[in-house]
């Protein structure tokens, strides 16, 4: 029953989130699962570690698939390289059962999450207080940088 309620809450949160918030949720999820995978690995629970790292990998693929190179090819190429690095470090951690690649992946993900948070803050500060026109280029800055909404 509690699991149903939390699942419903998460479903509602995702359905009502802005594209910017969805991007943040993806970063949060990837970081959470990578940390859980590292913790399980350190406890010797290889099955749980594998499961959590696979979930983090799936999220990283979603981040990469959401890139929009038609908007900013150079930035998207750089982001794709970062996501590819993170993805393969998570795979390496699963293959060699070592936390070092997880730590490297987490370092990138945490940096990207913080960068995204700062970008969201800056965009909110730049938007006129109250009503932003959804068609206005300035109010759409974050979601049009490189990420598909």
N, C-alpha and C positions, 0 to 999 in steps of 0.2 A: 504494500500500500504506500509506504513512504517512497519507495523507488518510483512508483507510478507518479506520485506528486512531484518528485524532483525531475523526472523525465518530462512531465508536462510543463514545469517551470522553465526548463532549458529550451524546450520546443518554442514556448512563447517568447522567450528572450531572443532566440535566433530569428523568429519570424518578425519581430518588431524592431530589431536592431538596424541601425544605419549601416551602409557599406563600411564606413570607418570603424564602427564598433565590431562588425563581423571580422574585419582584419585583425583587430586587437584580440578577439576571442580565439582566432586561429593561433596567434602567437602564444597566448596564454595556455591553450591546450597543448601545443607542441612542447612548450617548456615544462608543463606539469607532467606530461607522459614521459619525457626524457628524464626528468628528475626521479620519477617513480621507477623507471627502468634502471637507472643508476643505483638507486637504493636497493632494489630487488637483487641486482647483480652483486652488490657488496654483501648482501645477506646470503648469497649462494643460491638464490631462487631463480634459476636460469629460465624456467618456463614463464614466470611472471615478467621477468626482465625482457624476454623476447617479445611477449605480448605488448608490453608498454612501449618498447622501442619501435615495434611495427606500427603502433597507433601514431606515434610521433612522426614516423616516416610518411604515413598517409597524409597527415596534416601538412607537412612540408611540401609534398607533391601538390596539394590543393593550393598552397601559397604560390607555388611556381606556375600552376595552371591558370591562376588568376591574373598573371601579368598581361599587360596590354601593350605589346611592342609597337603597335600602330600609333600610340600616343607619345611614347618617348623610347625609341629603340635602344639608345645607349644606356639609359638607366635600367631598362628591363633586362638588357644583356648582363649588366653588373649584378642585378638582383638574382637573375637565373643562376649565375655562377655561384653566388653565395648559397642559394638554396641547394644547388647540386652538391656543394661541399658539405653542407649540413647533412643532407640525405645520405651521402656515402660514409660520413663519419658514424652515423647511427648504424648503418649496415656493418661497418667494421667492428663496432662495439659488440654487435650481436655475434659476429663470426669469431672474434678472438676473446670474447668474454672479458673485456677490459674497460674500465671506466674512463680512461684517458680520452678516447674519441668522443665519448658522451660529453665530457667537460668542454672539449673544443666546440662541439655542436651547440652546447648551451651558451657558451660565450658569445657566439654569433647571434643566436636567437634572442638572447637577453638584450644585446646591443640593438638589434633591429626593433625589438619591442619598445625599448626606451626611445629610440629615434621616432618611431611611429607615434608614441604618446606625445612627444614634444611637437611633432608636426600637427597633430590634432589640436593641441592647446594653442599653437600659433595660429592655426586656421580659425579657430573659434574666436580668438582675440581680434583677428583681422576682419571677421564678419561683422557687419553692422549689428548693433544690439537689437534684439527683437526679431524682425522678419527678414530673412534672406531669401532672395528670389531664387528658386531652384534652378532656373535657367541661366542665372548669372554665373559667369566664369569664375569670379572670385569665391562664390559660395560653394562651388563644386571642386575647388582646388585639390583637396585630398583624394577624392575618389578618382580623379582624372590623371593623377600623377603617373601611375603605372599599374594600378590595381583595378581589376574588374569588380564592379559592385554587385 
